[in-house]
C-alpha cells in the first residue's frame, strides 16, 4: 500500500478485480524547440498495453461518441529540453455541448502515483457527463506509467513472490529476507529502467502537463486531480501559478508531511476506516458474518491475520493467501464503502479456509489481472515516490518507530512502517522532504476533503489549503466514507464542484456536505 496509493477497479466479483489499462519507450528526437507547436493525431484507442493492465479498448461513450487517443512528445530530461524525447499517451472525450459554450480541456489525474489515466478515465466517463458538456475530458499516462516510457522492474513470477512475501517481519531472519527482496526489486528497476528513473519526479510530470496545456490549445490549465493527482496539481500550481485555470483537488494528499509522517497518517486513516467498517457490519439487522460487535469483528480480523502469518490458506490457485495478501485485500476494500460487503464475505470465507476474495482484492491493489499479468502500477509508484522523496530509512530506524505505528493501527501499523525501507537502496536520490505547493497568484483551487478517507486522511485537505497560500485554496468538507468525495455521488459535493468548473462559482470557504 504505497504512499498516496489510489487504485479504482472497473469490476468487482467474488474471484477477481479487473483493472483496465500501451507501451512507449524513449525516442531520439533532438529538435524539441517546436514541441509546444506539435499537432496531436487523435484516433481510435488501442487495447490497453500490459503495462496499463491489459483488456479491451474502451467502449463508446453512452451517447455513442468514441474515445480518442493520441501521443504527445515531451523531453526525457526537462533540464535538457533539446535532448531525447519520450511519448506520453493521452485519451479524450470531446465536449458534448455546443461549441460556443466549450471552455477547453479538463485534464484528469486519478492518482497512484502510477495509475494509468488512459484506462481510468473511460471507467468513470459517465461520472463526469455534466463536466463534458463544456469540456473535452482528457487524461494521460504520466511519465513512467503505462504507455508513457514505463518503468519496468520484475517479471510476473517475481512479482507474485514479491507481493506474497512477509511484509511485517517478526525476527532477524524475516527482516533480512524482507530487506533482501526489497533490494532485489530495486536493482531490477535500475537494470531495466535506468534511463527513465531519474526523470519521473512529480516536477517532471507537472512540466509535461504545462506542455500538454499548450498543445491542447488552452491558455490556462483546467484540472481535476484525485489523491496523488492533488499533489501533482499542487506542484503544477507552484511552478505555473499564472497558468492555473479552474482546478479541483479531491482526496487530498498532505503536502507538508515526510514519507514517515504520511505513512503514519495512513495507518491512522485505514484504522479509522476499519473501525467504521466494523461498526457498520455489527449494526446490520441481518447480522454480521464476522462478529456480533465492532470489537468482536476487529478481534477476529486480528486473529485471522495472526494465523495467516504462520499458516497461509488456499487463495486463487495456485497461490496461497498470505498475511501480506490479506492486509492488502482489506486495505483495498476500505477504499470504497461499496466494497464493504465483499470484505465481510472475504473475511468470513477466509475463516473457512477460502482466501479467494481477499486475494482478488489484493491483486487489484497490486495491478494483477486474472491472467496473472501485472500492470506497471507498483513499479511506477515506487519509482515516482523514491525520485520525489529525500528520506531514506534504515531497518533499525523502522524498529524504533514500530511502537508508534502499532499504536496508530494494530492491523496496518507494521505493514506501513516496514514499507518505509522501499526507497533505501534506490538508485536515484530523492528531490525533497515534501513537495512545494505554494502558489501565490494562482486562481482559486477547490480542495475537497473527506472525513472518512483512509488513504488521504481529512487533515491533509486543510494543510493543502494553507500550503497553497492565502486566497488560493478553498476548502470543502465531505462527511463521508471511502477515498475521495466526488465519486461518492453526493449531490452537495457534485453541485459545488460542477458549479466551479462549469460556471466559475467558488463555494464559500468551509462549506460542509454530508
Number of C-alpha atoms within 10 A of each C-alpha: 22 21 23 26 19 25 24 22 16 15 12 17 11 14 17 21 24 23 27 28 29 24 17 20 17 18 16 12 14 12 13 18 10 8 19 18 13 14 13 14 10 14 14 13 20 13 17 23 20 19 26 31 26 23 17 14 17 22 13 13 14 10 7 8 12 17 24 20 21 18 20 22 24 29 28 26 17 17 10 11 16 18 17 19 25 23 23 26 26 25 26 24 22 20 22 18 15 9 11 7 12 17 17 20 25 25 23 22 28 26 26 25 31 31 32 34 26 32 30 27 24 24 19 13 16 13 16 16 16 15 21 22 19 24 26 21 27 25 27 31 28 30 30 32 34 35 29 27 28 30 31 26 23 20 12 14 11 11 19 18 12 17 16 17 18 20 25 20 18 11 8 9 9 15 17 13 15 21 20 12 15 21 18 16 21 22 18 16 22 20 14 14 18 16 14 21 25 20 22 25 21 26 20 22 23 22 18 21 21 21 20 22 21 16 16 19 14 17 14 19 27 21 26 25 23 27 26 28 28 31 27 27 28 30 25 27 28 22 19 19 20 16 19 24 21 23 25 25 32 27 33 32 30 28 25 18 17 17 23 20 12 22 27 23 25 27 28 23 24 28 21 21 25 25 16 17 23 24 19 14 23 21 14 10 7 8 12 21 14 23 19 16 17 21 14 15 24 20 14 17 24 14 12 17 21 13 15 19 18 11 12 20 20 16 21 19 9 6 16 19 28 26 24 22 29 28 21 24 26 27 25 28 26 26 23 19 18 14 16 20 13 19 22 23 16 27 25 21 17 25 16 10 14 19 27 24 29 34 31 30 32 28 26 27 26 25 25 27 21 15 7 12 18 27 29 28 29 26 24 28 23 22 33 26 24 27 22 22 19 18 20 17 18 16 16 8 13 19 12 10 17 17 15 13 26 19 14 21 22 16 23 26 26 25 24 27 25 25 22 21 21 21 25 18 19 22 18 17 17 20 17 13 15 18 22 19 25 23 24 16 18 22 19 20 26 26 26 32 30 28 24 23 28 27 32 32 26 25 16 23 30 20 18 26 25 19 20 25 15 15 15 22 27 25 23 25 21 23 15 18 22 24 30 29 26 23 15 18 11 15 12 15 22 19 14 20 27 18 15 19 24 18 12 13 13 16 16 11 13 11 15 15 17 12
